[in-house]
Amino acid sequence: MINIDIETRSPVDLAKAGVHVYAQHPLTRLFNFSYSIDDGPEMLWEPGNPVPVALELALLEGQEVHAWNAQFERVMWPVVQRSCPLPDIALEQWRCTMVRAFLMGFPGGLAKAATSMGLTEAKDTSGHRLMLLVSKPRNTFKPGAKGYEEALALLGGGLLPEYDLDSDGTIYQWWVDASRCARMGDYVKRDVAAERAASKFLDPIPDRELAGWQLDQRINDRGFNVDLELAEAARRLMGPATKAADKELARLTGGALTKVTKPNDLRAWLNERLGLELASINKEALVVLRSEHDLDDLSNAVIDLRLSAAKTSTAKINSITKGVSADGRFRGGLQYAGAGRTNRYAGRRFQPHNIPRPPKWAPDAVPYVLTGRVEPIELLFGPALEAISGILRSCIVPSGEGSSLLVADYNAIEARVVAWLAGAGKLLGAFARGDDPYRMMAATVFGIPDWRDIAKTDDKRALGKAIVLGCGFQMGANRFWESCRKDGLNVDKELAQKSVTAYREDNPEVPKLWANIQDAAIFATENQHEWVSMDDSGRIWFYHDNRFLRMRLPSGRLLSYQTARTYESTTPWGSPCTKLQFWGWNGQANRMEWQSLYGGRLTENAVQAIARDVLLDAMLALDTKGWHIILSVHDEILTDERTDAHSVTELEEIMAETPSWAPGLPLNVEGWQGDRYRK
């Protein structure tokens, strides 16, 4: 087994452009690398030294190559080979230690993960700061700019080691003094020591997860095609659109407000106008404000302008344009197992999982955005900033003529998994028959005899949807009320309580699921080294191995809770009870801390993890059948196919096939085909 860590330098901003664009730049150079073979010492290689024979032989033998965030080392390997002619490394040889950490609930940063694991081999934080310095140019001299002629003269017709000349005439100066180079050697060796210690601490990666990660690497290498003309037009339109919004804001407020990008001014104006004391005017606060107050037209118009300006459109468009390779494809947009303890996919840079939901008219706005003119956009669609946000998905297009996007997603998969785990008869029946469980739930809440009397566009259905999708994880009335406020649903506390009660009474099997899964986890924690089933179905099992409480999912995958323990407490109504907690990473607080484990949270973890496993099985099946997956967004799979090669019906059938480990799970898949990504 080989552990390796690579350090490089480049004029390309790695965080913004991504490793694929970074590796393609001709001035991206290897700084050094460190490696260890089995339990041997950490070795250092720097440019100019002989090829390390032991490493060469180990690679030729086909040994596994482990790295933290192995995608970087894997994509950068051709850059290494330019300086050190080592053998190629097949994808099958690579192993990502960071993904193994994700699969056990640890954070993705090596320093944080090493601390979370309690390793004595910690990452060198001061060396990390040095790495961030030396990996970027010390100075940049553009032709015609101040200092350029002096730098050119210093080159003397030939490049000194600390200088590089780019094809456009730009001169880059680097930090290459002897003391910093020596310090970088110590840093990279220490990283390998920390990575190797983490690798020994972590569970081996299961075969199915390894296959999933390898598929993920192929998806990231394939990338997706970007309509750069549209993305660039939207980027250029941001300035004029913002000015138009500022002009409209000034007109509406009689000059009292002049900038949509000044939230403090807008907050003060709203507070004075409405007689309130808003502490924030972020999206959540404004949605809550609208749900609780009957605002006048002027206040609503000002809020609309602010919400349009506050969207992440600018950052996402810049991420698209800076992260596209020379062939017009955006690569590296996914992170395998990166979303929390349940190991769903996470997004990177462009963050495809967080694209704002577009209005229905968004595709129609595309040709108008391409014109670059604000006036027709605002005449037809409203604020141009809203149109720019709306066309973000439209920037993802097929590979070329004769190709289409074939896209499908799972309908209400989490609610279906909750019903399946619990054996909730009413919900399972509704899903199996194709009835609308949201209107059925609303009918129960409002006492309507026939749920079909509720229109699909009725606000009652929206409430029913919120109940079915939100109350499966033991959400109480107060939390449900807060959730509705954040989503803009006008629900008072009495209706919130009625909704939660109706869900539990309509589906009594679900509260029983919460109790069973909590009792099983507590029993396993107090009776270590003994497998405990959640119930007679045998779908969820628990086991405590003295380091971790493990939850075994129906797929066979394990969720891990470090140092889980029980303690005695009391219920809110004063009765004695046993509670469960574990020592885990809190990403929002950026620290390890004791966290509660209770029936609702265990159910949520199990359900989201099962939904993710269903998605992974479908992706692996599609890949085996020759489909070209380009993205996964939540419960949705995007493919880029020749129009004569596959059909939406085929995609739906493959995705809807019930996994062998989930008999009776009622899946439903809805797909479409088109020339631009949409929702």
N, C-alpha and C positions, 0 to 999 in steps of 0.2 A: 504493500500500500504506500502510495506517495502522497504527501501533503505539499502543496505549493502555494506561493503568494507572489504576485507580480506587481512591480511598481513601474509607472511610465510617466512620460511628460508629453504635453501636446498643447498647441495653441487653441485647440477645440475645448469648449466648456463641456466636460463630460456629463454633468448633471442636467444640462439643458438639451444637449444633442443626443445623448445616449451612446452606449458603447459601440453600436454598429457604425454610426457616423464617425465616432471618435477613432475607431480602428482603421477606417478607410483613409484618413488624412495622411498624406505622405510624410509629414513632419512629426507624426506621433511616433515616439521612440521609446525603446525599452530603457529604463533607468537601471534596474537590477531585478533579480528575483532570488527567493530563498526556497529551499525544498528540504524535505526529510524523507527518508525511505525506511519504512517500518518503524522501529524504535531507535534508529540511528540519529545522530546529531543534526541540528539545523545547519544546512550548508548555504553559502552565499555565492552567487555568480553575478559578475559585473561585465559589461561589454569590454572586449579586448582579451579576456581570459580564455583558456582552452575550453572546448566543449566538455561538460562534466560526464565522464564515461559511465559512472554508476547510474546516473539518471537516464542516460541514453539507453543502457541495457534494460533498465526497469521498464521504460516505455515500450521498447521493442518486445518485451515479454508480455505486454498487454496488461500490466498491473493497473489497478484502479488509481485514478488521480483525484484526490479530494481537495477542495478549495472552498473558502467562504464566499458565497455569491459566485459560484463557479461559472455562471454565464460570462462574467467579465474575463476570467482567465481563458475560457474556451474561445471566445470571440477574438481575444487579443493574441492567441497563440501564433497566428501567422506573423504578427509584429515581433514576437519573441524570436521566431525562426529567421527573421532578417538579420538579427545580430548573433544568434546562436543556433546553428543548423541542427536542431534536434528533430526527432521523428514526429510525424503527425500523430495526433491523439484522436481516436474515434470517439464519437458521442457516447458510445456504450461504455467507454472507460471512465468518463467523468462522473463524479459524485459531488453534490452540493451540500456542504455541511450546514449552510444557512437554512436550506429547505428542511433538513432533518430537525433543526431547532424549531422552525415554524410548526412542524408536525407535532411537536411536544409542548407547544404553547409558549415558547421563548421568543424574545424580540429579535429583530433582524440585524441590528448593529452588533458587531463582534464584541465591542467593549461592554455594552449593556448585557448581552447574552452571557458573557464570561462571568460578570458579576452576579447575574441571576442564577447561574449554575453553581456559584460558590467556588470557582476555579482559582487556584493560586497563580496560574499562568495568565495574567491579565494583559490586555492590549496596552501598548505604550501610547498614552494619550499625548504626551509632549512630542513624541515621534510622529504621531498622526498630524499634529499641527505643522510640523516641518514638511511632511509629505504634501500637505495641501499647498504649501509655499513652493516647493521645488517642482511640483508637477505642472505649474503654470509659468508663463514667461515672466522674467524679472522686469524686462522692458520691451515695448513694442514700438518699432520705428516705421511709420508709413512713408512712402515716397512723397517728398515735398513737405513733410511735417518737420517740426523743430527737432533737431538732433539727428535727422536722417543722414545728412551728408557726413557728419562726424562719425556715425556708426559705419557708414559705407567705407569711409577712408580707413577706419580701424581694421576693417576686414582685409585691406591690402591686396585685394584681388583673390583671396582665398579665405575660406571660413575658418575661424578659430573654433576650438571645441565648444565654447560657450555660446556660439552664435549659429543661427539657422537662417537661410534665405528662402522665403516662400516664392512660389511661382508668380505671384502678383507683385513681387519686389519688396514685400514687407520683410523687415529684419527682426528676428526675435532673439533676445538675449536671455540666457538661462542662469539659474543658480547652480553652479557646478564646482564651487570651491571644495578643497580637500576635506575640510572639517565637516561640512554638511553631507558630503558623499559618504563619509565614514559613519556618520550618525544615521543616515538612511539605511546603511547596511545592517546596523544593529536593530533598527526598527523593523525591517522586513523579516529578519530572523525571529524576532520576538513574536511577530504576528503568526508565523508558522507554528511556533510553540503553543500559542493560545488556540489556534485552530485545531492542532492535533489533540490537545487536551479536551477541547469541546467534542471532537469526533469520538474520543474514547468514552466520554460521559453519555453521549446521546445513543438512543436506540438505532440499530441499522435501519436503513430505509426499506420498507416492504416492497416486494416486487411490483405490486400494482401501482404504488406511488412512484417508484422509479420509472415505470413505463409512462405514467402521467407527466412526470417532469421532463422526460425525453421528448414527449409529444409537445410539451410547452416550449421547449427549446426550438423545435422545428417550426412551431407557430410563430415564435418571436423572430426567427431567422427569415421566415417568409414575409412577415409584416403585412400591411394592407396598403392598397393603392390610394393615393391622396390626390384630390382635385386641387392642385397647387394654384391654379388660376383663381378658383373660388376662394381659397384660403387667403391668398395675397390680396384679393379684392376686398375681402372682409377686414383684413388687417389695415389696409389703407383707408377704409371707410370709418374706422373707429374714431379718428380725430374729428372729421366733419360731423359724424353722428353725435359725438359728445358735445360739440359746439351747438348743434341744433337743439339738443336736450337742454343745454344751458340757456339758450335763447328762449325756449318755451317756458322754462322754469321762471326766468325773469319776467316774462310776459304775464304768466299766471299770478305771480306774487307781487306785481307792481314794482319789481326791482328789489324787493326785500331779500330775495335769494337769487344768486347768480351762477352757482356752481353745483351740479348734481353730485360732484365728487367730494363735497364738504359735508360729511354726515353730522358734524356737531352743529353747524348752522341750521340744517334741516330739522334736527332734533329740537333745538331751541324754538324754532318757528312753530313746529307742531305742538310743543308743550304750551306755548303762549296762546295759540289759536284754540286748542282743545281743552285748556285748563288742566293739563296732566303733568306728570313728572316722569316722563320716559327716561330710563337710564341708558337705553340703546335704541337704535333704529336699524338693527340688523334684520335680515329677512324674517327670522323667527318672531322677533318682537313686532314687526309690522303686520305679520299675518295674525298674530294674537290680537293686536290693536283692532284690526278690522273685524275679527270674530266677536269682539266684545262691545264694539261701539258702532252706532249708526252714523258713519262719517258723511260729511257734506261732499259735494262733487269736487270742490277745489282741493280739499285735503286728499281725496282719493286720487286726483290727477297728479298731485305732487308726489304721493307715495308711489304711484306707477312709474314716474320718471326715476325716482330713487332706486326702485327695485330693478329697473332695466340697467341702470348704471352699475349696480352692485354685483351683477352676475360675473362669472369667471371667464367671460368670453375672451377678453384680451389675453389673459395668461394661456388659455387653451389654444388660441390661434397662433400665438408665438411659439408654443410648444410644438404644434404641428409643423410650422414652417421651418423651425430650427432643427427638428428631428427627422427630416426626410432625407433619405439617401439620394445619391445621384440618379438612381433609376426611378425616383418618384414614390418610393415606398417608405412608410413609417414602420420601424422595427423596434422590438423590445418594449412594447406597451403593456405587457402582462407580467405579473409576478405570481409564480405558482405557489399555492398554499399560503399566500401572504396576508389574508384577511382574518386576523384574530385567531381564536382558539379552534374555530370550526374549519379553517384551512380552505375557505373559498378563494377564488382568484382575487387578486388585487390589481389595480391599475398602476402604471408608472408614467410620469411626465405628462402625457396628454390626458391621463386619468379618464379613460373611456367610461368607467363606471359612474362618474359624477357629472356627465353631460346634462345640463338642464333639460327637462322634458319640453320639447318644442310645442308651440301652438299648432293646430291642425293646418293652418295656412302656410306654415314654414316652407315646405317644398316649392310653393308658388312664388316665394320671394327670391329664390335662387337667381333667376335671370336679372332681377332688378339689382341685387347686390353686385352682380358681375358688371353692371354699368358703372358702379362707383358713385352714383348720384343719390343724395339723400332725399330730395324732394319727391320723386315718384314713390319711393318706399314709404315715406310717411303719409303720403296721400292715400295709398292703397292699404297699408298694413299697420300704421301707427308708428310709434317711436322706432327709429332706425336701429337703436341699440338692441331693441327686442328682436328685430329681424336678424341681426348679426348673431345673437345668441341662438336663435331658432335654426340657423342653417349649419350649425357645427357638425351635426350628424351627417349632413349632406356632403361634407367634404370627403367622406369615405365612399369610394366608388370602385367598380369592378376593374379588373386588370386591363381590359381593353375591349375592342370591338369583338363581339361574339361571346362575351362573358357577362355574367349577371351575379348580383349578390343574392344568395339564397339564405334566408334567415328564419329561425324559429325559436320560440321560447316556451317554457313550461308555464301553464296557467295555474296560478294560485298554488304552487307546489308545496309551500310551507304549510298552508292550511290543510292540504291533502295528507301530508306526512303526519301532522298532528292527529288527524282523524284516524289514520291507519294505525299509528302507534297505540292510540287509546282504544281502538275498536269502537269509535263513536258512530253508532248506527245511523242516526239521522243525517249527519254530514256525509258519511260514506255513501249512503243511498242517494243523496242529492248529487254527489259527484259522479256516481256510476250512471245515473239516469240522464245526466246532462242538465239537471235543473239548476236554477240560479240560487246558490246558498246565501248570497247577500240579500236578495229580496225576501227569501224565506226567513232570514234572521230579523230583518226589519219588520216583517209581518208579525213575528212573535213580540217584538218590543212594543209595537203600536197597536196590538190587538186586532190586526186585520185578518179576517178568516181565510182569504185566498191570496197568497203571495203574488199571484199573477196580476192582481189589481194594482200593484205598484209598478209604475213605469220605470224603464231602464234608466231614464234621465232624472228620475225623482231624487231629491236630496235624501230621502229615506233609504234608498239603496246605497248611497255613499256612506251613510252611517252603518248600514248593515255590513258593508265591505270592511269598514274600519273595525267593527266588532269581530268579524270572522278572522281577519288577518292579524288583529292585535291582541285578542284576549286569550289566545291559546297558550300563553306563557305566564299565566297567573297574574296578569296585570290587574291591579285594583282599580276602584272607581276614580280615585284622585288622579292616578297616573293616566288612566284612560281619558279623563277630562282634559288633562294637560296635553296629551297626544292629539286629541281632536282640535284643541285650540291652535296647536302648531301647524296643523294641516288645513286650518281655515274652516273647520266644521263648527257651526254654531250650536254647541251642546252645553246645557247648564249641568250643574252637579247632580241634580235630581235625575236627569235623563242619563247621565253617565253611570250612575249607580244602577238604574233600571236596566241599562244595556249590559253591564257586566253580570248582573244577576240573571238576566234572560239567557245569556250565553251559557252560563254554568248549569242552569236548570234544563236548557234545551239539550245540552251535551254533558250529562253527568259523568260520562266515562273520562272526560278530560281532567277534571279535578282529581279523580281517582288515579289517573296517570301521574299527576304531580306528586301525590302522596306516595305512590308505589316507587317511583324513581328516586325520590328522596330517601325513603326507608331503606332501599337496597344499597344506596351509596353509603349511608350511615352504618349499616350492618357490615358492609365490606371493610370500612375503615376501622371498625372496632374488632373485626375478626380477620386479621391480615392473612394473606396467602390462601384465601378461600374464595372461589368464584361464587357470585351471588346473582341470580336472575331477577330482573325487575318484576316479572310476573310470569304466568304460565306460558305466555307466547314465546319466551326465550329470545326476544328480539334485542333486548338491551341487557348486558351483563356488567358487573363491577368486580374489580379485584384490586387489592392494595398490596403492593410488593415491598413495602417498607420505605420506598422512596416516593412513589407516586400512587395515587388512586387512578386506576384505569377504567374508562368506560368503553366497553366493546360494543361497537355499532353492528347493525345487521350485516354490513359488508365485510366485517372482520377487522376494520380499522379501529385503532385505539385513540381515544382522547385522553390526555394526561393532565393530572392536577397534582402539582408538586406539594409534598409535605402536608397532605390533607389530614385534618384532625377534627375530632368532635369536642364539644364543650357543652356544659349545662347552662341553660338560660331559661327565660320565661316568655310566654306568648304575650301579645299586646293586651290580652284579657286576664293575664296574671297566672296562667297555668304553667307548671314546669315542663320543659321540653329539651330535647337534645338538638343542637345545631351543628352544622358542618362548615368548615372553612378551609381554604388552601392558600399557599404562599405563591403569588403570581404577579406577573408584570402588568402594571396599569399604564397603558400607553398615553392616556390623557394626562396623568400626573407624572409620567416619566420616571417611575420608580417601582420597585418591588414592594408589595404590601399584602397583608392578610385580606382575603376577599371571601364573601359569603357564597356558599353553595346551597341552594334550596331547590325545591321541586320545579318551580317555574324556570329558573336559570338552567338547570340540568336539562329540562325538556327543550328549551330554546337551543342550547348547544347541540343536543342530539338531533333535533329536527333540521337545523341549518346544515349540520354536517352530513346528514343523510341526503338532503337535497343536493348538496355538493357532490356526493358520491354518485348519485343518479346522473348528474351532469357529466362527471368524469367518465362513467361507463359509456355514455352516449358519444362523447368525444373520441374515446378509444375505438369504439365500433365504427364511427364515421371514418376515422383515419385508416383503419384496416381496410375499409371498402373503397379507399382512394379519394375521399373527399378532401378538399383544401380548406381547412379551417384557418381563419385569419384573426378571429377575436372571440372571446367569451365575455359577455357583459351580464353580470348577475346570473339569471337563469336562462340566458339567451345565447345561442350559438350562431356566429356569422361565418358563412363560407363564400368563397369566390370561385365560381365554376363556369366552365363552358356551357352555354345554354342548351346544347344538345347532349350533355353528359349526364345530368342528373335533373331531378324534379323536386318541387316543394313537397309533393305527396310522399316521395321516397324519404326526404329529410324528416318529415313528421313521423313516418312509420318507424324509422330507426330510433329516433329520440323517444318515441312513446312505448317502445318495447320494455316491458317491466323486467327489471333485473332479476336474476335467478334467486338473489338473496332477499328480495322484497315481494314475495307472492301476495297478490291482492291489493297492492298499492295502486290506487286509481289515477294514472297519469293522463294528462291531456296536453297536447302540443298544438300550437297555432303558428303557421309559417306564412311567408310571403316571398315574392321575387321582385327585384327591381334594380334600377341602375344607380340608386343612391341609398345610403343607409338612412333609415327613418325609424320612428317609434310608433 
